[in-house]
Amino acid sequence: MFTIGAKVIMSDNNSANTATQKQVVLTGAQPTGRLHLGNYLGAALNWKKMQDDYTCFFMIANQHAITVPTVAAELRKNTYSCLAQYMACGLDPAKSSLFAQSQVIGHTELAWILGCLCPLGQLERMTQFKDKAKKQISVGAGLLYYPALMAADILLYNAHVVPVGEDQKQHLEITRDLADKFNATYSPTFNVPAPFIGKAGARVMSLQNPTSKMSKSDPNQAGTVYIVDTDDVIRKKIMSAVTDSEGSIRADAENKPGVTNLISIYSAVTGTSVADIEAEFAGKGYGDFKKAVADAVVAMLSPIRTRYEELVSQKDYLDSVLKAGAEAAQRAANRTLSKVYRKVGFLQ
Ligand code: TRP
């Protein structure tokens, strides 16, 4: 069962639909290197589960990546490694289309058209734009235009459902506005897509600073568990997680953020409820509890790391996955783009 805004979508309530009528999911991730436990529990795991119920497009957003300075060789390498990590997490090219944004013609074409409908002020008000712009010496126009490109990614496939993190909700709002605006300006064309925000329990905090989200840009990397960390490194990071001096294993986000974070990680990994975890560890110490959390996380991530290592060295295979994914995506993109061009009055 997936919760989408106020609506609850039961995964089996479209059983009357034929395979071709499945709803469309599109989501994207920038190829930024290593995925961490928060990316896995909060995103990749949901995407994996959606593959059986939806027609899924999973996109590596390399065109978004260049909105801030990038090094070509790193972008190329990270595209492969990101694909291999997502596949190791369970994204399956036999079920879904996995592709790089740059390999499909239509994203930037549609972004241009949507950008022409998008009020400049709305782009300038985006929190992510303001945050990222502050960190640049010179701000490229692409950084401002980014939400129009993201809207194009989604609308090009007429997606119904878009799994995104909290930080992308504002961009999804723009996407919905642009879908409405295009439909009103020309004629009904796009679905207005709904966000899919993963379970709150999957919000993973830093192990060292449990009031901030786990992040790859955290200066204290001991607080971030990567899915490709070795078993030893994972154990060490979890055993040295910050707790408190109370000594009891109970969830209390305000007063015990460290222990609460470990409880919610353990809950997400093992599927045990918070109440059951509190009962199971009543009277036990933090050392015992951390060891249980470490065992559970290692058991979950170890096969993923092994699979990642197998995949990442097989460039030809990864290329063939991307190529097949891009071909399927291109077919869908062509249908939308040709409709859009006709409505806008572009000759084809
Ligand atoms: N902007 C998203 C991020 O940085 C990545 C992304 C690009 C995306 N296009 C998308 C996510 C379309 C969802 C749908 O995380």
Residues whose N, C-alpha, C, O or C-beta is under 5 A from the ligand:
A	BS01	LIG	L26 T27 G28 A29 Q30 A61 H64 M150 D153 P163
